[in-house]
Amino acid sequence: MPVYEYQCKACGETFDLFVRSATQRTEPACPKCGSTKVEKAVSLFGVGSSSASRDTGTSCGPGPI
């Protein structure tokens, strides 16, 4: 179930929206001003690196106990 990032054309607010289904028909509305004049923003999810991924090559699992 994807999370999309939107930007409101009315007030400029950027917000995330959890979408339960690709066939969901409801218009997203800005949580700040209530406008439905929003557009999907370019999301940077998963871009870049973290210090954890540069460690000793461990996976995402739990660390040493």
Buried (B, 14 or more C-beta within 10 A) or exposed (E): EEEBBBBBEEEEBEBEBEEEEEEEEEEBBBEEEEBEEBEEBEBEEEEEEEEEEEEEEEEEEEEEE
